[in-house]
Amino acid sequence: MAPMNTPTTLRLLTDAELARLDALLESLAPEDSMTLEEVDGFLAALACCTEQVPMDEYLGLVLGLDADAALPQGAELAELRRLLETHRLAVLGQLYEAQGFAPVLGYDEQGVAQGNAWAIGFLRGMAVRPDAWAPLDDDEEAEDILDPMMRLAAEIEPDEDGEPGEAIPDDERASVIEAMFDSVMDINEFFRERRERSLAPATRRRAGEKVGRNDPCPCGSGRKFKLCCGAGQAA
């Protein structure tokens, strides 16, 4: 299935635009909005999904608003929408047009990417359409495909008992992050095949017996088929 508004040319946000997007997220919802890294993972999950999700549905999630809360209004929100849409199309273009997947990650003071927020964003994106991801759970060959995301997310999100997840050793982190992005590409291909099959033209079959040209038209008009719905068909 062609993704919603798939770009014909890939236009990545500049560093300045990414910084502006990050600033808008913080200014519009300082306490609850996703980080830029989390948004990037979130949009990647929406891009992989077989069901399209409109921005009006997910924008509140990005800003961390309650389901019944109204969106803030004004020029900043309009600018946020524009930058989010441009970035969404860039993520789509990278995944669908094989132009290189370049996730947006945050780095600590030592210049090391942690990857936790990206993993959490991806899992939150999956949760928007959980039923659409069921085929991934049902496929034995894909049973471990989400392991890198789950491991990175669990590291900083406490479990049901409030206990933090297992820490990832420093010498393993880069490989876990790389495995996560490899999994994203595999997930995209997994669903690409299903999208193509679901949109393959169905073979048209005639329902019931063939209607003769001199038979009553099945539409119920009382006229002969050749003088009604069959008009213009070859004899």
N, C-alpha and C positions, 0 to 999 in steps of 0.2 A: 504494500500500500504506500503510495506516495505520501510523505509526511505533510502535515498542514503547512501550506505556504512554503514548500520547499524552495530554497533560493536557487536561481540559475547561476549566480556567481556568489562566491563565498566572501563575506565581509566580516572580518574579525573586529571586535572592539579594540581600539587603541589602548595603550597603557593609561592614558589620561581618562579615557571613557570608562575603563574598568575601575579606576580610582573614584570617578564620579559616581558610578553605580554603587560602589561600596559606601560612599559617603551618604548617598540618598537612602540606602537601606537603614543606616544608623540614625539619620536625622528624622525619618518618618516614624520609626518604631525603635527607639534606642535600646529598649530592654528585651524585646521579643523577636525582632526580625532575624531572618537567617543571615549568616555571614556570606560574603561573596563566594567563598569556597563552597559553602553548603548549597547555595543557589546553583552553582555550576554542576554539582552532583545531582541535584534535584532535576534540573533541566535535562541532564543526560538520561535519567530514568524515564522521563516523559518522552524523550526522543525514541527510546528503545521500545516503548509500549505499543501494542497494537491498537489501542484506543487513543484518540486525540483528546486532549484536555485544554479547553479554552482558558485564556489568561484570567478572565473574570472569575473562573472557578478556583484557580490556584494562587491568585495574587494575595488574597487574605492569608493563605498559608505561609507565603514568603514573608509577609509582614508580621506573622505571629499573632494574627487577630483571632478572636473567638468567632465561631461559625456565624453568629447572628450580629456581629459587629459591622458597622458601616466603615467603608474605606475612607481614609482622609482624602480631602479634595485639594485642588490647587495645582499650580504650575509644577511643583516638585513631583507630584504623583504622575502627571502627564509625562514628565521627563523620565521618571522611573519606568513607566510603561514602554516608552520608546527604546530605552537602553535594554530592557529585559527582552523585548521582542527581537531586537537586533542580535543579542547574544543567543537567544533561543535558536534563531535561524543559523547562526554560526555553528552551534553544537550539532544541529541537524545536518548541516552541510558537511561537517567533518566526519560524522558517522556514516551518512548515506552516500556521499560522493567520494569516499575513500581519499580525502585530501589531507589526511593526517589528523589524528586525535590529539589535541593539545589542551588537557584539562587545566583549570585555574586552581592553583594551590597556594595556600598561605605558608609562610616560612617563619621560623622562630629567629631569635637574635643571632643564633649560630648559623643561620642560612639553611636549616634543615626543615624539610616538609614533614609534617606529622601525618596528614591524610585522614585524620579522624572526622573532621567536619565534612569532607567530601563524601566519605562513606555514609555518614548519617543522612546527608542530603539525598543521596541516591536511594537509600532505603525509605526515606519519607516520600520520595517521588513514586516508588513502587506502591506505597500504601494508598495513593490517590485512586488507583484502579486495581485493587487486589485480585479481583476475579480474572482480569486479563493476564495476570502473571501465573495463573494456575498451571498452564502447560509446562512451565519451567520446573515446578515442583513435581510434576508427574513423570518427568523424563529422567530415567536412571542415569543416562550419560551426563546430565547436567546437575546431578545432586550436590556437587561440591562447588558449583560455579559462583555461589554467593559467599563462600567462606572468607575471602579476603575482606569484603565489606563488613561482614558480621564481626570479624575479629577486630577490625579497626574501630567499629562503632562500640563494641562491647568494652573496649579498653577505657573509655571515658564515661560511658553510660552505665550507671549502677543496675544491677539485676533486681528482681522482685524483692529481695531481702536487703536491698540497699548496698550491696557489696560491689565494688568496682571489678571490672573484668581483668583478665590476666594482662600484665604489661608486656608489650612487644619489645624484645631486646633491640638495642640501638643498631646492632649489625644486621638485623633482619628487616628493619622498617622499610628500607628502600625496596627490597624485593617483594614485600607484602603489597606496597603501593603499586609497584609495577604489575603484580599479579592481579590486583583489582582492576586496573585499566585493561589488561588483557581480557579479563572476564567481561568487561563492558562490551568490548568488540565482539566477543563470542556470543553474548546475549543478544546484541543487535543482529548478528547473523542468524541466530536461532529463531528470532521472531520475523526476520526478513522473509525466510522461506515460507512461514505460515501466512504472512501477508500476501505474498505472491500467489499462493494456492487459494486463499480465500477470495482473491479478486480475479482468478482465472475465469474466463467466460464459461458459463454453464451450457451444456449441450441442450438445445431446445428440443423438446419432444411434444408431439401433438397429443393433447388430452382427449381421450376417447376416439371414436371412429372418425374417419375423414367425412366431411360434409359434402354431399353432392351439390353441383351447381343448381340443380332444379329442386333440391330439398328445401323445406322451410328453414329460414335463417335461425340459427340457435340463439340469436339475440332476443327472439320473441316478438319481432315486429309483425309477423304474419306474412311477410313477403318472401319470395324465393331468395335463396342465398345469393344467386348471381345478380339479383337486382338490389341487394342490400349490402351487407358487410363484405360479400365476395365480389362486389362490382369492381371491375378493372383487373381482376385476376385472369390469367390466361385460361382458356377453355381446356 
